[in-house]
Amino acid sequence: MDFEALVNETLRLHRERNVVFFLGAGASVGTAHEREAGEGLPLGAELASAVASEFGVDDQGVDLRKAASVAARRSSPVAVKRSTAMRRRVKESV
């Protein structure tokens, strides 16, 4: 099956609600052009660095789980969630 036939078949199955798409974590990253323009959602490392910076966590090689966990202990889980949600809203409004 060539690419065009695959796309058409996928669209047909979607219209018939007879397909389930399984997307990985990178699906929300966007295209290279969007990334270069500063659009789209941050990658895990970028978000980890932002959370670490905002909540005073040493971000030397820290992953997102650790940054969020330490930030939540220093402040609160709700504060970390609000911070990341607010960061997204500010980015979307620009």
C-alpha positions in Angstrom: 0.0 0.0 0.0 1.5 3.4 -1.0 1.4 6.4 1.3 -1.6 8.1 -0.3 -3.6 4.9 -0.1 -2.6 4.5 3.6 -3.7 8.1 4.3 -7.0 7.6 2.5 -7.7 4.3 4.3 -6.9 5.9 7.7 -9.2 8.8 7.0 -12.0 6.5 5.9 -11.6 4.5 9.1 -11.6 7.7 11.1 -14.8 8.9 9.5 -16.4 5.6 10.3 -15.1 5.8 13.9 -13.5 2.5 13.4 -9.9 3.3 14.3 -8.0 4.1 17.5 -4.9 6.3 17.3 -2.1 5.5 19.8 0.2 8.5 20.0 3.5 8.7 21.9 4.5 11.5 24.2 6.2 13.3 21.4 2.9 13.8 19.5 2.4 17.2 21.2 5.8 18.5 20.4 4.9 19.9 17.0 7.1 20.4 13.9 10.7 21.5 13.8 9.5 24.9 12.5 7.1 25.3 15.4 9.8 24.4 17.9 12.2 26.9 16.3 9.5 29.6 16.5 9.0 28.9 20.2 5.5 27.5 19.6 4.0 24.2 21.0 4.4 22.6 24.3 7.8 22.4 26.0 9.8 19.2 26.0 10.1 17.4 29.4 13.7 18.7 29.9 12.5 22.3 29.2 9.6 22.0 31.6 11.8 20.4 34.3 14.3 23.3 34.0 11.4 25.9 34.2 9.9 24.2 37.3 13.3 23.8 38.9 14.1 27.5 38.3 10.7 28.8 39.6 10.8 26.6 42.8 14.5 26.9 43.6 15.3 23.3 42.7 18.9 22.5 41.7 18.3 21.6 38.1 21.7 19.9 37.5 20.6 16.9 35.4 17.2 16.8 37.1 14.3 15.2 35.3 10.8 16.4 35.2 9.5 13.9 37.8 12.2 14.9 40.3 11.8 18.6 39.7 8.1 18.5 40.1 8.3 16.3 43.2 10.8 18.5 45.0 8.9 21.6 43.9 5.6 20.1 45.3 7.3 19.4 48.6 8.7 22.9 48.9 5.5 24.5 47.9 2.5 22.4 47.1 1.3 20.1 44.3 -1.4 22.7 43.4 1.2 25.5 43.1 3.3 23.4 40.7 0.2 22.6 38.6 -0.8 26.2 38.5 2.6 27.3 37.5 2.8 25.0 34.6 -0.7 25.8 33.5 -0.1 29.5 33.7 3.2 29.1 31.7 1.1 27.4 28.9 -1.6 30.1 28.9 1.0 32.9 28.7 2.7 31.1 25.8 -0.6 30.6 24.0 -1.5 34.3 24.3 1.7 35.6 22.8 
